[in-house]
Amino acid sequence: MYATAEGTRRFASRHPDYQKAGFYRTVLDLQVSSLGIGTYLGETGEAANNAYAEALIRAGEGGINFFDTAINYRNQQSERAIGTALRRLVRDEIVVATKAGFLTPGAVPEFLDRKDVAGGMHSIAPRFLADQIERSRANMGVDTIDVFYLHNPETQLDYTPRTDFEDRLRRAFAQLERLAEEQKIRWFGAATWDGFRKPGSLDLARVAQIAAEEGGAGHRFRFLQLPFNLAMVEAFTGRPRSVLEQAAELGLVVVASATLMQARVLGQMPNPVAELLPGLATDAQRAIQFTRSTPGIAVALVGMGRPEHVAENLGVAPVLPATPEEYLRLYS
């Protein structure tokens, strides 16, 4: 079972006020909330795990159906919290995304060869990825992971020549296509930090070309995650063509991470932003509205480790996002 067109439509239809306000977007064949819940930070104890699970349940019941995690987030505990939440929710209504690449204590397979590890911490070796996906499926109790990302693949470039990196990427994509055929994942992509912000790092057109060469016209490389917030707008402003423009041309879904930049953008809200994004009560809501209003971004991720975070952040749901014309005024 995985997220389905019917299931996500059913989910969105239970929140008609949010639908009218454009809170849900069509992503491939799914209806997804433009606010997603992230699970990156926090302690790993029982109290934190219970709070995360409750936040995820509250999100799913409240109108958010895009859940993001990674095997290394809170040392596998975030994936397990999602598993707990999914037992209380309807699986085909929830889009589940996870990542692998960084070696996680307690989840490093014995067969992993040192030559397949970059910097002693990162691998995209085919057999390693298959192992991590099996662990993630077990952690979350899912048959199929909706979106699987290579986690910060640009890490490899700090330790590996580009020609070798591209060979590794090619073999990784071939493996992910095989796993998609086996319905262990549905789509895959790259979740990056510096990859499309640091000059000379990843070339999106080249990455997509490799995916097409390995998977053909129907390849499953369909998602891109990158940081985007009030302080990190490179994906929109880059020239001569921005990453968001390139992604749209390539048919990629873009998911924004670090929407609140771990709360660092709060309390530093420029007056024009508040004035041009009306109808919102807090700076957190305005920061979310800024990111989810950005042309080319489908989902804005926000870490929510407690139910009260979910309640506050859902304040954006009944408020229409800025129009492209209104949004562009933020840059003038």
N, C-alpha and C positions, 0 to 999 in steps of 0.2 A: 504494500500500500504506500502511496505517496500523495502529495497534493494534486488535486485534479481540478479541471475547469469547472465541473459541476459543484465540487465541494467548496471551492473558493468563491464561486458565485453565490452559493447558499449562505456562506459566511457573511459576505458583504451585504446580502439582502436583509440580514437581521439587524443591520445598522443603517436604516434608510436616511437618517439625517446626515450621517457621515458620507453616504453615497452622493447625496445632493450637493455636498460641499466639496466634492472631488477628492475625498480622502483615499479612495481606492483607485489604483491604476491597472491597466491591462499589461501584464508582463508575459510575453509569449502566449500561452493559452490560459493564464491564471489571472485572477483578480487579487491583487496584493495591497496591503495597507502601505501608505507612503511613509509611515513611521514604523520602523522595525525595532525589536528589542535585542540589545546586545548583552553579552554575558562575560565580558573580559575581566573585570577587576573584582577584588573582594577576597575575603578569607576563605579557607577551605573547611572550616569546622561545621558542625551540625547546625548551629544557629544560622550561619550564613547560607548553607545549602537549603535549609527550609525556607528562608526569606526569598532566595532566588526562585525556588520552585513556586512559591506563592505569587511572586511577581509575574512569573511566566503564565500561571493560570489566570491571574487577574488580567493580564494583557490579552490572552486568548478569549476570555469571556467579554472583555471590554471593547474589542474591535481591532486588535493588532494580530495579524496572522503571518508575520515574517519574523522568524526566530533565527538569530545568528550566534554561532559559537565556534570553537576550535578544540581539537583534542588537548592542546596544551593549556587552554584557559582554566585557571584554578586547578591545574593538574588533573584533568579529566572530570572534575566535579561539575563543571558547567554543562557538559554534555549529559551527565547523569541527572542534573536538575531538569533539563529539557525532557529527558525520559520520564521523570516523575510527572511533569506537567502534562505530557502527551497522554498519559493514562487517564487524565481527567478531561481531555479535550477530544475533538473528532479529528483523527489523523489526516483525512483527505482535505481538511479545510486549512491546514497549517503548512506553510512553506518552511522547511528546515534546511539551513545552510551550515556547513562546518568546513574546517580547513585542516591541512596537515603539511608538514615540512620540517618544523623544528622538533628536535628530539625531546621527548617528554619522559621524565623519570617514571619508571614503572610501565612504560609503553614502548620501549626500544626492543625490537626483536633481536634474538641472539644471532640470527643469520646476517645481520647488517654488516656489510664489509666497510672497513675504514676508508677505502678508496671512493666509496659512494657517499661520503659525508664531507660537506664543505665546512671548514672552520671548526670541526669537532662538534657542530651543533645542528646542521641542516642537511636534509636529503630530499631529493625528488626521484630516487631510484624506483623503478617500476614495482619491484617486489615489496619495497618498503611502503609505497603508497597503498598497495593492495592490503597489506597488513594493517595499516592505520585505518583504512576504511572499514575493515572488519571490526576493529576495536570500537570505532565510532558508532557503527550500526548496533553493536551490542550495548554500548553505553546508553544510547538513546532508545533502544528497543524498537528500531525501525527496520523494515525490510529494504527500503530504498531511501537514500539521502537525496533530497531534491536538488541541492546545489553543493558541489564539492569544489573547494578552492585549493590551488597550490598556495601555500602560505608564504608571502613575501619571497617569491622566487628570485627576486633581484639580489637576495643575500648571497646567492651562489656566485655572482659576478665579483664579489670581493675576494674570492679565492680561486676562481676558475676562469681560464681564457674564454672569450666569447664563443669561439667555435665549439669548444667542449660544452659550454653551457647550452648552446642551441641543440647539440646532440642529446644532451640530457633531457632538455625540454621536449624534444621530438619523441624520445622513448617514453617519457611520462605521459604525453598526450595519447600515444598509441595504447598505453595501458589503460588510461581512463576511458578511452573509446570502448575497449574490451569490457571493462567493468559496467559501462552504460548498457552494452548489449546484454549483459547478465542481469540488468535491472538492479544493480547494487547502488548505482547513482543514476540520476536522470540527466543532469547537465553539469558542466564543470567550468571553471574559470580561474582567474588569478586575483588573489587578495593582496594588495600591495600597500607599501608605506612610502618608500622613496622611489619606487619603480617608475612612476610617471611624473615625478616632481624633480628628481635629480637629473640634470643634464648628462647624457651619455649612458643612462641606465637602460631601461627597457624601451623597445620600439614596438608600439602597439600593432602597427601594420605588419611587421615581421612576425610577431607572436601569432597573430591571426592567420598569416600565411602558412606557418608551420602547422597550425591546427587544421587548416583546410587540406594541406598535403597529406596529413595522417588520417583525417576522418572523412575527407571528401566534402561535397557540397552540403551534406546533411550533418556535418560535424556538430558535436555537442559543446564546443567552446562558446558559451553564450553569456557569461557573467564576468563582470569586472568590479572589484571593490577597491576603493581608494579614499583617502582622507579628504574631506571637504567641509569647511566651516568658515566663519567670518574672518579667521586669520589665515586660512589656507585655501585660496581660490584659484590655484594654478591650473586645475583641470578645466576651468571655464575661461580663464583669461589668456591661456597660452596661445602663442602665434607662431607661424602663420595659420595653423589650424589647431584648435584646442583638442585636448584628449576627449572631451565630451562630444565634440563634432566628429572626430574620427570614430568613436565608439558607435555613434548613431549610424554613420555610413556603413559600418561593419555589422550592424544588427545586434550589437551587444547591449545587454542590460547593465546599467551602472548603479551600484549601491554605494552610498556614501558612509564611510566610517568617521569616527571622531567628530560627530556633529556638534557636541558640546566641548570637545577637546578636554575631557576629564574636568569639566566645569571651569576651565580657565578662560573661556570666552564670556562667562557670566560676570556681571558687574563692570564690563568694559564695552557695553552696548552703545555704539554711536547714536546720537539723537536722531539722525535721519533714518536709521534702520527702524527705530521704534515708531517714528512718524509714518513711514511707508509700509509698515506691516501692522495695521490696526486690528483691533478686536481680540488682542491677546493680553493675558494678565501678568505674565512673568517674562524675565529675560530668557529663561530656558525655552519657553514656548516660542519666543521671537527668533532665537537661534535655530530652532528646529524648522520654523516656518521659512527662514532664509534658505536653508539647505534644501528643503523639499520643494521650494519654489524654483530652484535652479533648473533651467531648461536642460534636459538630458539626464537628470538624476531621477531614478524611479523610486528609490527607498532611502530614507535618512535613518541611519542606525543611532540609537541612544542606549547606553548602558543603563539598565534599570534593575538594581539588586533588591529593591523593596517595593511592596505594593503601592506605597504612597508616591513613589517616583512615577509609576504607571498612571496613577490618577492625575497627577499634575501635567504630565506630558501629553495625555490624551486631550488636554484643553485645546490643542491645535486641530483636532479632528473635525469639529463643526465649522471651522473657519476656512473659507476659500483660500487656496494659495494665491500668491501674487501672480498677476498676468505677466507674460514676458515683457511687456512695455513697462509695467510697474517695477519689475525686477531690475531691468536695465538702469532705471533711475537711481538705484542704490550705488551704481558705479560712477555716477556723474558728479 
